[in-house]
């Protein structure tokens, strides 16, 4: 009789709070066919893609990804 291995569950705490816009990054996924925007807070592109993949959208080639930068242009030039 073989011994069954128990799977260990490891909980990893995020290094930053991705639920706040001041610390995390905002990625916008834009569907070019249906003109739909989905906003995802994430710590880097890889995490944004992982969260997007949780939605199980088909036809990935219909989506474009945009990133909100920390310093956005604002106001007028003087």
PELIN-V935010 format. One record per residue. N is the residue number from 1. PHI is phi in whole degrees, 0 to 359 (* if undefined). NEAR is the number of other ideal C-beta (glycine too) atoms within 12 Angstrom. Layout:
n=<N	N>
phi=<PHI	PHI>
near=<NEAR	NEAR>
This chain:
n=<1	2	3	4	5	6	7	8	9	10	11	12	13	14	15	16	17	18	19	20	21	22	23	24	25	26	27	28	29	30	31	32	33	34	35	36	37	38	39	40	41	42	43	44	45	46	47	48	49	50	51	52	53	54	55	56	57	58	59	60	61	62	63	64	65	66	67	68	69	70	71	72	73	74	75	76	77	78>
phi=<*	270	277	275	274	269	285	270	256	247	265	250	279	294	286	227	273	279	272	248	288	289	253	276	251	252	248	252	258	247	271	288	277	254	57	248	247	236	256	230	274	204	260	100	296	299	292	298	294	298	293	297	295	297	284	56	287	274	57	301	291	274	251	242	244	235	241	277	273	296	249	264	293	214	74	253	284	243>
near=<3	4	5	6	6	6	6	6	6	6	6	8	9	16	11	17	15	23	16	13	18	13	16	25	29	27	31	22	29	20	21	16	14	14	11	16	17	24	21	33	26	32	25	19	17	15	22	29	21	16	27	26	17	14	17	9	19	12	11	17	10	16	27	19	26	19	22	19	12	11	6	10	7	7	6	5	5	3>
